Amino acid sequence: MKFVSEEEVGLFNNAYAKAMGFSVRKHKSKRHRGNEGYVKWRNWVCSREGKRNKKHL
């Protein structure tokens, strides 16, 4: 799917996840030409995906 803005993607993903009974969070992203460029892609994952660092527990 393609979206106009990152906000639009976030709203869509959060609404879908809520309807399915879980939550999501942003994970990795790749920007075009540094931090000032547009986002080429972003991974969204289940909020329980992975392990937290011990320093955050």
PDB file of N, CA, C and O in Angstrom, chain B, residues numbered from 101:
ATOM      1  N   MET B 101       0.838  -1.180   0.000  1.00  0.00           N
ATOM      2  CA  MET B 101       0.000   0.000   0.000  1.00  0.00           C
ATOM      3  C   MET B 101       0.880   1.241   0.000  1.00  0.00           C
ATOM      4  O   MET B 101       1.999   1.213   0.513  1.00  0.00           O
ATOM      5  N   LYS B 102       0.392   2.299  -0.559  1.00  0.00           N
ATOM      6  CA  LYS B 102       1.096   3.575  -0.546  1.00  0.00           C
ATOM      7  C   LYS B 102       0.219   4.597   0.169  1.00  0.00           C
ATOM      8  O   LYS B 102      -1.002   4.608   0.013  1.00  0.00           O
ATOM      9  N   PHE B 103       0.867   5.456   0.955  1.00  0.00           N
ATOM     10  CA  PHE B 103       0.174   6.486   1.708  1.00  0.00           C
ATOM     11  C   PHE B 103       0.811   7.832   1.426  1.00  0.00           C
ATOM     12  O   PHE B 103       1.969   7.913   1.015  1.00  0.00           O
ATOM     13  N   VAL B 104       0.050   8.880   1.650  1.00  0.00           N
ATOM     14  CA  VAL B 104       0.535  10.235   1.393  1.00  0.00           C
ATOM     15  C   VAL B 104       1.498  10.690   2.494  1.00  0.00           C
ATOM     16  O   VAL B 104       2.497  11.351   2.212  1.00  0.00           O
ATOM     17  N   SER B 105       1.198  10.337   3.743  1.00  0.00           N
ATOM     18  CA  SER B 105       2.038  10.786   4.844  1.00  0.00           C
ATOM     19  C   SER B 105       2.240   9.670   5.863  1.00  0.00           C
ATOM     20  O   SER B 105       1.515   8.676   5.880  1.00  0.00           O
ATOM     21  N   GLU B 106       3.233   9.862   6.699  1.00  0.00           N
ATOM     22  CA  GLU B 106       3.516   8.900   7.750  1.00  0.00           C
ATOM     23  C   GLU B 106       2.392   8.898   8.797  1.00  0.00           C
ATOM     24  O   GLU B 106       2.099   7.865   9.400  1.00  0.00           O
ATOM     25  N   GLU B 107       1.776  10.047   9.004  1.00  0.00           N
ATOM     26  CA  GLU B 107       0.642  10.141   9.932  1.00  0.00           C
ATOM     27  C   GLU B 107      -0.516   9.262   9.461  1.00  0.00           C
ATOM     28  O   GLU B 107      -1.149   8.569  10.257  1.00  0.00           O
ATOM     29  N   GLU B 108      -0.778   9.304   8.165  1.00  0.00           N
ATOM     30  CA  GLU B 108      -1.859   8.512   7.575  1.00  0.00           C
ATOM     31  C   GLU B 108      -1.604   7.008   7.780  1.00  0.00           C
ATOM     32  O   GLU B 108      -2.526   6.249   8.078  1.00  0.00           O
ATOM     33  N   VAL B 109      -0.371   6.603   7.619  1.00  0.00           N
ATOM     34  CA  VAL B 109      -0.004   5.198   7.829  1.00  0.00           C
ATOM     35  C   VAL B 109      -0.226   4.815   9.288  1.00  0.00           C
ATOM     36  O   VAL B 109      -0.778   3.756   9.587  1.00  0.00           O
ATOM     37  N   GLY B 110       0.212   5.692  10.190  1.00  0.00           N
ATOM     38  CA  GLY B 110       0.050   5.422  11.612  1.00  0.00           C
ATOM     39  C   GLY B 110      -1.406   5.270  12.004  1.00  0.00           C
ATOM     40  O   GLY B 110      -1.752   4.368  12.767  1.00  0.00           O
ATOM     41  N   LEU B 111      -2.260   6.136  11.494  1.00  0.00           N
ATOM     42  CA  LEU B 111      -3.691   6.056  11.791  1.00  0.00           C
ATOM     43  C   LEU B 111      -4.285   4.756  11.259  1.00  0.00           C
ATOM     44  O   LEU B 111      -5.067   4.095  11.943  1.00  0.00           O
ATOM     45  N   PHE B 112      -3.910   4.399  10.043  1.00  0.00           N
ATOM     46  CA  PHE B 112      -4.410   3.166   9.443  1.00  0.00           C
ATOM     47  C   PHE B 112      -3.956   1.950  10.244  1.00  0.00           C
ATOM     48  O   PHE B 112      -4.772   1.096  10.592  1.00  0.00           O
ATOM     49  N   ASN B 113      -2.659   1.865  10.538  1.00  0.00           N
ATOM     50  CA  ASN B 113      -2.118   0.717  11.262  1.00  0.00           C
ATOM     51  C   ASN B 113      -2.695   0.600  12.672  1.00  0.00           C
ATOM     52  O   ASN B 113      -3.016  -0.501  13.121  1.00  0.00           O
ATOM     53  N   ASN B 114      -2.827   1.722  13.370  1.00  0.00           N
ATOM     54  CA  ASN B 114      -3.388   1.682  14.713  1.00  0.00           C
ATOM     55  C   ASN B 114      -4.852   1.264  14.700  1.00  0.00           C
ATOM     56  O   ASN B 114      -5.283   0.507  15.569  1.00  0.00           O
ATOM     57  N   ALA B 115      -5.619   1.742  13.732  1.00  0.00           N
ATOM     58  CA  ALA B 115      -7.032   1.372  13.637  1.00  0.00           C
ATOM     59  C   ALA B 115      -7.174  -0.118  13.321  1.00  0.00           C
ATOM     60  O   ALA B 115      -8.011  -0.800  13.913  1.00  0.00           O
ATOM     61  N   TYR B 116      -6.370  -0.619  12.401  1.00  0.00           N
ATOM     62  CA  TYR B 116      -6.424  -2.036  12.052  1.00  0.00           C
ATOM     63  C   TYR B 116      -6.032  -2.903  13.249  1.00  0.00           C
ATOM     64  O   TYR B 116      -6.712  -3.877  13.570  1.00  0.00           O
ATOM     65  N   ALA B 117      -4.937  -2.542  13.900  1.00  0.00           N
ATOM     66  CA  ALA B 117      -4.458  -3.321  15.038  1.00  0.00           C
ATOM     67  C   ALA B 117      -5.495  -3.332  16.162  1.00  0.00           C
ATOM     68  O   ALA B 117      -5.742  -4.373  16.771  1.00  0.00           O
ATOM     69  N   LYS B 118      -6.094  -2.185  16.432  1.00  0.00           N
ATOM     70  CA  LYS B 118      -7.107  -2.106  17.487  1.00  0.00           C
ATOM     71  C   LYS B 118      -8.299  -3.005  17.153  1.00  0.00           C
ATOM     72  O   LYS B 118      -8.829  -3.688  18.030  1.00  0.00           O
ATOM     73  N   ALA B 119      -8.712  -3.004  15.898  1.00  0.00           N
ATOM     74  CA  ALA B 119      -9.835  -3.848  15.471  1.00  0.00           C
ATOM     75  C   ALA B 119      -9.505  -5.334  15.618  1.00  0.00           C
ATOM     76  O   ALA B 119     -10.396  -6.147  15.860  1.00  0.00           O
ATOM     77  N   MET B 120      -8.226  -5.688  15.471  1.00  0.00           N
ATOM     78  CA  MET B 120      -7.799  -7.079  15.578  1.00  0.00           C
ATOM     79  C   MET B 120      -7.386  -7.473  16.999  1.00  0.00           C
ATOM     80  O   MET B 120      -7.124  -8.646  17.264  1.00  0.00           O
ATOM     81  N   GLY B 121      -7.329  -6.502  17.907  1.00  0.00           N
ATOM     82  CA  GLY B 121      -7.057  -6.804  19.309  1.00  0.00           C
ATOM     83  C   GLY B 121      -5.608  -6.743  19.740  1.00  0.00           C
ATOM     84  O   GLY B 121      -5.234  -7.401  20.711  1.00  0.00           O
ATOM     85  N   PHE B 122      -4.786  -5.981  19.056  1.00  0.00           N
ATOM     86  CA  PHE B 122      -3.397  -5.812  19.469  1.00  0.00           C
ATOM     87  C   PHE B 122      -2.969  -4.389  19.165  1.00  0.00           C
ATOM     88  O   PHE B 122      -3.752  -3.616  18.614  1.00  0.00           O
ATOM     89  N   SER B 123      -1.748  -4.029  19.511  1.00  0.00           N
ATOM     90  CA  SER B 123      -1.248  -2.686  19.211  1.00  0.00           C
ATOM     91  C   SER B 123       0.063  -2.789  18.440  1.00  0.00           C
ATOM     92  O   SER B 123       0.728  -3.825  18.465  1.00  0.00           O
ATOM     93  N   VAL B 124       0.424  -1.718  17.762  1.00  0.00           N
ATOM     94  CA  VAL B 124       1.632  -1.693  16.942  1.00  0.00           C
ATOM     95  C   VAL B 124       2.505  -0.516  17.338  1.00  0.00           C
ATOM     96  O   VAL B 124       2.070   0.418  18.011  1.00  0.00           O
ATOM     97  N   ARG B 125       3.753  -0.596  16.895  1.00  0.00           N
ATOM     98  CA  ARG B 125       4.689   0.502  17.111  1.00  0.00           C
ATOM     99  C   ARG B 125       5.609   0.604  15.909  1.00  0.00           C
ATOM    100  O   ARG B 125       5.756  -0.345  15.139  1.00  0.00           O
ATOM    101  N   LYS B 126       6.228   1.770  15.759  1.00  0.00           N
ATOM    102  CA  LYS B 126       7.204   1.966  14.688  1.00  0.00           C
ATOM    103  C   LYS B 126       8.463   1.193  15.038  1.00  0.00           C
ATOM    104  O   LYS B 126       8.831   1.076  16.207  1.00  0.00           O
ATOM    105  N   HIS B 127       9.124   0.662  14.004  1.00  0.00           N
ATOM    106  CA  HIS B 127      10.350  -0.091  14.251  1.00  0.00           C
ATOM    107  C   HIS B 127      11.490   0.540  13.471  1.00  0.00           C
ATOM    108  O   HIS B 127      12.127   1.464  13.977  1.00  0.00           O
ATOM    109  N   LYS B 128      11.765   0.094  12.297  1.00  0.00           N
ATOM    110  CA  LYS B 128      12.864   0.608  11.486  1.00  0.00           C
ATOM    111  C   LYS B 128      12.328   1.454  10.345  1.00  0.00           C
ATOM    112  O   LYS B 128      11.173   1.323   9.939  1.00  0.00           O
ATOM    113  N   SER B 129      13.197   2.330   9.832  1.00  0.00           N
ATOM    114  CA  SER B 129      12.808   3.105   8.657  1.00  0.00           C
ATOM    115  C   SER B 129      14.036   3.422   7.824  1.00  0.00           C
ATOM    116  O   SER B 129      15.167   3.345   8.303  1.00  0.00           O
ATOM    117  N   LYS B 130      13.798   3.775   6.584  1.00  0.00           N
ATOM    118  CA  LYS B 130      14.867   4.169   5.667  1.00  0.00           C
ATOM    119  C   LYS B 130      14.442   5.470   5.017  1.00  0.00           C
ATOM    120  O   LYS B 130      13.375   5.547   4.408  1.00  0.00           O
ATOM    121  N   ARG B 131      15.273   6.493   5.144  1.00  0.00           N
ATOM    122  CA  ARG B 131      14.967   7.791   4.542  1.00  0.00           C
ATOM    123  C   ARG B 131      15.760   7.966   3.260  1.00  0.00           C
ATOM    124  O   ARG B 131      16.876   7.462   3.129  1.00  0.00           O
ATOM    125  N   HIS B 132      15.185   8.670   2.339  1.00  0.00           N
ATOM    126  CA  HIS B 132      15.843   8.988   1.078  1.00  0.00           C
ATOM    127  C   HIS B 132      16.703  10.223   1.289  1.00  0.00           C
ATOM    128  O   HIS B 132      16.199  11.269   1.697  1.00  0.00           O
ATOM    129  N   ARG B 133      17.982  10.111   1.016  1.00  0.00           N
ATOM    130  CA  ARG B 133      18.938  11.223   1.118  1.00  0.00           C
ATOM    131  C   ARG B 133      18.989  11.851   2.505  1.00  0.00           C
ATOM    132  O   ARG B 133      18.778  13.054   2.658  1.00  0.00           O
ATOM    133  N   GLY B 134      19.267  11.039   3.502  1.00  0.00           N
ATOM    134  CA  GLY B 134      19.479  11.555   4.855  1.00  0.00           C
ATOM    135  C   GLY B 134      18.192  11.832   5.606  1.00  0.00           C
ATOM    136  O   GLY B 134      17.108  11.451   5.165  1.00  0.00           O
ATOM    137  N   ASN B 135      18.316  12.491   6.730  1.00  0.00           N
ATOM    138  CA  ASN B 135      17.173  12.734   7.606  1.00  0.00           C
ATOM    139  C   ASN B 135      16.192  13.758   7.046  1.00  0.00           C
ATOM    140  O   ASN B 135      15.033  13.779   7.462  1.00  0.00           O
ATOM    141  N   GLU B 136      16.617  14.596   6.126  1.00  0.00           N
ATOM    142  CA  GLU B 136      15.743  15.623   5.570  1.00  0.00           C
ATOM    143  C   GLU B 136      14.831  15.092   4.468  1.00  0.00           C
ATOM    144  O   GLU B 136      13.838  15.732   4.121  1.00  0.00           O
ATOM    145  N   GLY B 137      15.162  13.926   3.920  1.00  0.00           N
ATOM    146  CA  GLY B 137      14.389  13.365   2.816  1.00  0.00           C
ATOM    147  C   GLY B 137      13.141  12.645   3.273  1.00  0.00           C
ATOM    148  O   GLY B 137      12.890  12.504   4.470  1.00  0.00           O
ATOM    149  N   TYR B 138      12.365  12.193   2.308  1.00  0.00           N
ATOM    150  CA  TYR B 138      11.132  11.476   2.623  1.00  0.00           C
ATOM    151  C   TYR B 138      11.441  10.054   3.068  1.00  0.00           C
ATOM    152  O   TYR B 138      12.521   9.532   2.792  1.00  0.00           O
ATOM    153  N   VAL B 139      10.508   9.439   3.746  1.00  0.00           N
ATOM    154  CA  VAL B 139      10.674   8.079   4.230  1.00  0.00           C
ATOM    155  C   VAL B 139      10.392   7.134   3.073  1.00  0.00           C
ATOM    156  O   VAL B 139       9.300   7.150   2.504  1.00  0.00           O
ATOM    157  N   LYS B 140      11.380   6.306   2.724  1.00  0.00           N
ATOM    158  CA  LYS B 140      11.210   5.322   1.652  1.00  0.00           C
ATOM    159  C   LYS B 140      10.388   4.144   2.141  1.00  0.00           C
ATOM    160  O   LYS B 140       9.508   3.658   1.431  1.00  0.00           O
ATOM    161  N   TRP B 141      10.675   3.680   3.364  1.00  0.00           N
ATOM    162  CA  TRP B 141       9.915   2.583   3.956  1.00  0.00           C
ATOM    163  C   TRP B 141      10.037   2.634   5.464  1.00  0.00           C
ATOM    164  O   TRP B 141      10.986   3.203   6.003  1.00  0.00           O
ATOM    165  N   ARG B 142       9.074   2.037   6.138  1.00  0.00           N
ATOM    166  CA  ARG B 142       9.090   1.932   7.589  1.00  0.00           C
ATOM    167  C   ARG B 142       8.470   0.600   7.974  1.00  0.00           C
ATOM    168  O   ARG B 142       7.460   0.187   7.405  1.00  0.00           O
ATOM    169  N   ASN B 143       9.076  -0.064   8.937  1.00  0.00           N
ATOM    170  CA  ASN B 143       8.518  -1.303   9.472  1.00  0.00           C
ATOM    171  C   ASN B 143       7.672  -0.975  10.689  1.00  0.00           C
ATOM    172  O   ASN B 143       8.084  -0.208  11.559  1.00  0.00           O
ATOM    173  N   TRP B 144       6.495  -1.559  10.741  1.00  0.00           N
ATOM    174  CA  TRP B 144       5.630  -1.488  11.910  1.00  0.00           C
ATOM    175  C   TRP B 144       5.554  -2.899  12.461  1.00  0.00           C
ATOM    176  O   TRP B 144       5.394  -3.857  11.704  1.00  0.00           O
ATOM    177  N   VAL B 145       5.665  -3.031  13.758  1.00  0.00           N
ATOM    178  CA  VAL B 145       5.645  -4.348  14.384  1.00  0.00           C
ATOM    179  C   VAL B 145       4.649  -4.359  15.533  1.00  0.00           C
ATOM    180  O   VAL B 145       4.235  -3.312  16.030  1.00  0.00           O
ATOM    181  N   CYS B 146       4.274  -5.568  15.943  1.00  0.00           N
ATOM    182  CA  CYS B 146       3.444  -5.742  17.125  1.00  0.00           C
ATOM    183  C   CYS B 146       4.176  -5.113  18.304  1.00  0.00           C
ATOM    184  O   CYS B 146       5.401  -5.201  18.386  1.00  0.00           O
ATOM    185  N   SER B 147       3.455  -4.489  19.203  1.00  0.00           N
ATOM    186  CA  SER B 147       4.105  -3.812  20.323  1.00  0.00           C
ATOM    187  C   SER B 147       4.855  -4.775  21.238  1.00  0.00           C
ATOM    188  O   SER B 147       5.690  -4.343  22.032  1.00  0.00           O
ATOM    189  N   ARG B 148       4.572  -6.064  21.141  1.00  0.00           N
ATOM    190  CA  ARG B 148       5.264  -7.046  21.974  1.00  0.00           C
ATOM    191  C   ARG B 148       6.399  -7.753  21.240  1.00  0.00           C
ATOM    192  O   ARG B 148       6.990  -8.689  21.778  1.00  0.00           O
ATOM    193  N   GLU B 149       6.711  -7.324  20.033  1.00  0.00           N
ATOM    194  CA  GLU B 149       7.762  -7.959  19.231  1.00  0.00           C
ATOM    195  C   GLU B 149       9.124  -7.670  19.837  1.00  0.00           C
ATOM    196  O   GLU B 149       9.390  -6.550  20.274  1.00  0.00           O
ATOM    197  N   GLY B 150       9.983  -8.675  19.863  1.00  0.00           N
ATOM    198  CA  GLY B 150      11.360  -8.499  20.309  1.00  0.00           C
ATOM    199  C   GLY B 150      11.495  -8.493  21.815  1.00  0.00           C
ATOM    200  O   GLY B 150      10.543  -8.766  22.546  1.00  0.00           O
ATOM    201  N   LYS B 151      12.687  -8.178  22.259  1.00  0.00           N
ATOM    202  CA  LYS B 151      12.996  -8.117  23.685  1.00  0.00           C
ATOM    203  C   LYS B 151      13.511  -6.735  24.015  1.00  0.00           C
ATOM    204  O   LYS B 151      14.216  -6.123  23.213  1.00  0.00           O
ATOM    205  N   ARG B 152      13.166  -6.241  25.182  1.00  0.00           N
ATOM    206  CA  ARG B 152      13.662  -4.951  25.627  1.00  0.00           C
ATOM    207  C   ARG B 152      15.058  -5.107  26.219  1.00  0.00           C
ATOM    208  O   ARG B 152      15.407  -6.157  26.758  1.00  0.00           O
ATOM    209  N   ASN B 153      15.840  -4.053  26.108  1.00  0.00           N
ATOM    210  CA  ASN B 153      17.147  -4.063  26.751  1.00  0.00           C
ATOM    211  C   ASN B 153      16.969  -4.090  28.263  1.00  0.00           C
ATOM    212  O   ASN B 153      15.997  -3.545  28.787  1.00  0.00           O
ATOM    213  N   LYS B 154      17.895  -4.717  28.957  1.00  0.00           N
ATOM    214  CA  LYS B 154      17.806  -4.831  30.420  1.00  0.00           C
ATOM    215  C   LYS B 154      17.758  -3.461  31.085  1.00  0.00           C
ATOM    216  O   LYS B 154      17.126  -3.304  32.130  1.00  0.00           O
ATOM    217  N   LYS B 155      18.420  -2.465  30.494  1.00  0.00           N
ATOM    218  CA  LYS B 155      18.444  -1.142  31.110  1.00  0.00           C
ATOM    219  C   LYS B 155      17.076  -0.458  31.080  1.00  0.00           C
ATOM    220  O   LYS B 155      16.860   0.498  31.824  1.00  0.00           O
ATOM    221  N   HIS B 156      16.145  -0.925  30.235  1.00  0.00           N
ATOM    222  CA  HIS B 156      14.812  -0.353  30.153  1.00  0.00           C
ATOM    223  C   HIS B 156      13.796  -1.094  31.015  1.00  0.00           C
ATOM    224  O   HIS B 156      12.646  -0.666  31.114  1.00  0.00           O
ATOM    225  N   LEU B 157      14.200  -2.190  31.635  1.00  0.00           N
ATOM    226  CA  LEU B 157      13.272  -2.975  32.467  1.00  0.00           C
ATOM    227  C   LEU B 157      13.183  -2.426  33.875  1.00  0.00           C
ATOM    228  O   LEU B 157      12.450  -2.966  34.703  1.00  0.00           O
TER     229      LEU B 157
END
